[in-house]
Amino acid sequence: MPAALSAMLAALVLQGSAPLRKSDLVRLLSGAGMSPGELAQLVRRNCLTFQPTDRDRNDFRLLGAEPSLLAAVDDCARRAPRRTSPKPPAAPPPAPPPQAVIQVQRILIRVSAERSGFVSGGGQRGNAGSQLPRALVFEARDSAGAVLSGQAVTFTGINASIQPAAAPTDAAGQVHVGVTLGERIGSATVIAAMGVVEKQVAFNVVAGPAAQLVVLCGASSLSGHFAIRPDSSVVLRVSAQDAFANPTPLLSLRAAVADARIFRVVGVAQDSAVGTVTLKPDQAGTTSLAVIANGMRQYLTVTVPPRVAPGKVDCR
C-alpha cells in the first residue's frame, strides 16, 4: 500500500469511532501510517466488526502484528458490544454527511452478506510470484437476490496482490480482478469488502521452477572457494530453490572434478528434496568442482592443503 494512501486511511480511522473490518487492519498493518502502539490503541477504542479466528490472527502475525495488537484483538473479541451513550438533548443536530458517506450507508442497507460473494476463480493453484490464469470474480446482490451494479468493491491480498485493488460492479453485479501470488509458499488470501460485508477466498502457492543450487558443508553455505582436510572425506549437501528461495525438488544430481588427482567424487546420493556429494582428498593442490542438478551448474574452487598444515580447514 503506498505510504500516502496508508497515512490517509490511518487519519480517517483515527477521526472516527466505527468498528474496524479485517481488511482495515490488513491495510493498516501493510502501510506505514500508524505505529504499533497507535494501532493497538485504535483496536481497543473502536473494536471490530468481526469475530477473529485463529486464521485471522495468523494472517495478522504474517503482516508483522506485534503482541500488543494481538492482545487488543483478543480483548475486543471478549468484550460485549458497546452501548452508544445518548446525546445531550441540547446538542445541535449533526451536519449532513458528505455525499460519499451517504453512498456507503446506502450500500450497508442494501447489500446481502448471504447472497454476495466470490463466484469464480477461487481455489486456484500457482507458482510463487506468478499471476493466476483465471480472473477472480466477486458478485454483489441485495437481500431479494437482485444484482447490485455500480457499487464499489475493495480488494485486499495477504501473500497476494490484486489488480485493480478497487472497482465498481458491472451491469451483472460483478467485479473481475487479476491475482498475482506472493513470494511465500503455502496459502494466499484475498478479501473483498463492500460496506461492512466482507468475503474471503484462498489460493494454494507452490514453489516455482528451480533457479539456484545451494551447496552446504555442515551449516556453512559454499560459494566460490573452500578448503578441505587431506585426511578425511567431506560430505556436501545440495538442494534447489526457486527465485524466492523456496525449496524445490532436486533433479538429476551429479558432480564432476577437473583434476581427480587432487580429490575424487566417491559418492552421489539424492532424494526429492536434498542430495549429497562425498569428496575424498588424495594430494595437496587446487582444482574446481562442478555440482550439477535441475539443468544448472554450481562451480566451486577447492583447495587441499599439505598434510602438515595445522588446524581444521574443512569447508573453510
N, C-alpha and C positions, 0 to 999 in steps of 0.2 A: 504494500500500500504506500503511495507517495507520501512524503513527510507532511506536505501541506494539507492533503486530504485527511491524514491521521490527526493532525492538530485541529482541523475544523471539526471533526467528529468528536474529539475529546472536549472541545469547548462547548459544543451543543449538549452533550450528555451531562456535563458539569452544571449547566444552567437549568436543566430540567430535573424532574423527580420521577419520571416514568421508569418502571422496571426494565431491566436490560434483557435483550434476547441473546441467544447463544452467538448469533452472527455478530452482534455488537461487541461481545467480549473477544471474539476471534479477531475482528478488525483492530480493536484497541491493543491487543497483545502483539499483532503483526506490525503496528506502527510505532512511532516514537513520540507521540503526543503527551503521554502521561507516564509518570514514574510508577514503580510497583506499589509504593505506599498510597499514592493517589488513587490508583485503580482499585486497591483493596478497600479503601475508604468509600469509593463510589459504590461498590457492590454492597457494602454494609448499609449504606444510606438508601439506595434505590431498590435493592433486592433484584429478583429475576422473574421473568415470565414463564420459566420452565423449571421442571424438577430435574436437577443434574444427575446423570447416570455415571457409572464407572468409566464408560467410554468417553463421555464429555470431559471428565477430569483428566483422563489420559491425553485427550486432544489438547487441553489447556497446558499440560506439562510439556508436550512436544513443542508448543509455541513459546515456551520459556516462562510459564507462570511460576511465581515464587510461592513458598509455603503460606505467606500471609494472605495471598489472593485465594488459594485453595481453601484456607480456613474460613475466609469470608464467604465463599460459595457454600461450604458445608453449613455455616451458621445461618445463612439465609434459607437453606433448604429446611432447617429445623424450625424456623420462625413461622408463626401463623400470619396470614395476610394482615397487613396494616390497615387500620381504620382511618379514614380521612376525617380530620378534625373539621367541625362545622365552621363555616366562615362567619366572622362577626357580622351582625345584621347591618351595621352602619357602613360596612365596606362597600366601596363603589363597584359596580359591575365590571367584570374584566373586559379589556379591549377586544374587539373582534380579532380572531386569529388570522394570520396570513392565508392567502388562498391555498398555498401548498399544504398547510396543516388541515384545511377543510377537506382537501382531496384525500389525505391519508385517513381522516376519520371516516370518510365515505367508504374507503376500501375495507376498514376494520369491520364495518357493519355488514357489508355485502359478501366478502369472500368466505367460502366454506372450507374449513380445515379438513373435513371428511371427504369432500368431493374434489379437492385440489391436490396436485402432487406431480411427481415425475411419471411420465407415461412411456418414455422410450429412452434408450441409451445407457441406463444404469447397469451396474454389474459387469462392465467390460473389463478385460484384462489387457495390460500393455506393458511395454518396457519402461523402465525409469527414464524420465525426460522426454518421452515420446507423446505425440498427440494421438488421441483415440480416434479410430476411423469413423465412428458413428457419432453424430451430434447428440447432445443431451437435451431432452425436450421436457419442459415444465408446462402444465396445463392448469389454468385457473377457472373455477366455476363458483357460482353462488349456491345458496342452500337449496334452491329449486333445481339445480343441475344445469342452469343456463351458463354458457361460456361468458367470461368477462374479458372484453377487448380493451386495449388502450390503457392497461393498468401496469404500473412499474413493478418489476421483479428484480431484486438484487441477489447476486450470487457470491458466495464466499467459499474458498477452497482451503482444505487442510491437506498438505502434501500434494497440492494440485493448483493450477491457475486456470481461470475461466475467461473466455473472450466471446462476447463482451461481458463485463462484470455486472452490468445493469442494462435492462432493455424493457420496452413495453410489450404486452401481449398483443398478438396479431388478431385478425378478424375471427380466427378459430379459438381464441383464448390461449394461445400457446406462445412460448419463447423457445427458440433454438439457440444453443450456445455450444462452442467448442471447448474441449477439456484437454489440457496438457498435464500429464502426470508429473509429480515431483521427483526428487533425486533418491528418496528413501524407498527401499523395497518393503513390501508389506501391504498396507491399505492406504487408500486416499478417500477423502470425503468431500462432497460438495453440498453446501447448504443453500437453499433458496428461501428468501424472505419476502413476504408480501403483506405489509402491515404487521400484525402480530402473529400471523401464520408462518410457520417455518417447517420445511420438509428437508430431509437429507437423504443422500444416496451414496453408496460406497463402490469403490473400484479396487481391483487387485493389481498391485505394482510388482513386477518381476524384474530381475536383473537383465540388462541389455547384453549385446554381444561383447565378448572379451576384447578389452582394449589395451591391457597391460599384464605382464607377468610379474609376480612378486616372488623373490628368492630370499629365504631366510636361513641363517645359520644360528641355531638356538633362538634367542629372542631378537637377534640383530638382522635388520634388512640389508641385503647386499646390493651394491651398485658400484660400478667402476672397478676398483682394485681391492683385493683382500689377500691375506696370507694364511697358510695352514701349516701345522706342525709336521715335521717329516717322519714322526714315529707313530702316527695313528691315523685311522680312517676318519673321514669327515662326512656327515650326512647333511645335505641341503634339502630344505622343504620348499616346494614350489606350488604356487596357487595362481589362479587367474582372476582378474577383476574387470568390471565394465568401466565405462568412462567416469562413473561417480564413485568408484572404489567399492561397489557392491560385489560380493563373491559370485563367480560364475563357474559352471562346470569346467574341469580341466580335461583337455582332449589331447591324445597322441603325444604324451611327454617322451622326450628323448634328450640326450646330451652328447656333445662332441668336444674333444680336446684337440688343440692344434699340435702339441708335442707330447705324445704319450710316454716319452722317456722321463718326463718330469713328474707327471701323475697320470693315473688311469681312472676312467669311469668304470667301476666294478659292479654297479648295481643301479637299476632304474625301476621304480615301482610307482603305482598310482591307483587311486580310486576316483570317484566322480568329483570330489572336492579338492583333494590335495595329492601331491606326488612327492617322491623323494629321489634324490640323486646322490649316490655314495661315491666319494673320491678316495683314492689310495695313493699318497705321495711315494715316489721312488727315488728321486735325487733332487738336489738343490737346483733352482732355476725359476724362470718366469715364463709363463705361456698363457694362452687365452682359452676360455671355456665358453661354449655356446649352449644355452639352455633353450630348448625348442618345444613349443606346445601351442595349440589353438592357432596354428599358422603364423606365430610370432617367434622372434628370437631375442633372447636377452644375453648380451655379450659381457663377460666378466674377465678381468685380468687377475691371474692367480700366481702368487709367489710362494715357492717352497724354500725356506731359508736353510742354511747349512745345519747339520745335526748338532753342531757345537753351539748354535745360537741359544742364549739363555731365555727363560720365561715362556709363558704361554702365548702363542700367536695364532691360535685357531680363529679364523674369520675376523681378524683384527684389521 
